[in-house]
Amino acid sequence: MIDWACVSELRDEVGAEDFDEVVELFLEEVDEAIVALRDLTDLSELEPQCHFLKGSALNIGFRDFANLCQAGEAAAAAGKGADVDIAAIVQSYAESREVFINQSAERLAA
């Protein structure tokens, strides 16, 4: 679900002092994007929303969530946006977020 090696690499790149701020910003931006995705009425917005979420997820190591977003982006690009399981994307983010918050301190302990 979480690529902890990716998370550790990000922490090393930004520094332990700034890591919490980066994570906080990520969670705020993705929380907002998830609300927009969940409330989406215009399927022409699905591809860019999934693209944004995929990129954000890859940066922070939310592997499974990124994979669902990538699949959603591809389906939307192929004109099959109505087939995208937005609820599954939202659920995957919620689960990934919870695991990350509950396990990051332990997993990243030096």
Buried (B, 14 or more C-beta within 10 A) or exposed (E): BBBBEBBBEBBEEBEEEEBEEBBEEBBEEBEEBBEEBEEBEEEEBBBEBBBBBBEBBBBBBBBBBBBBBBBBBBBBEEEEBEEBEBEEBBEBBEBBBEBBEEBBEEEBEE
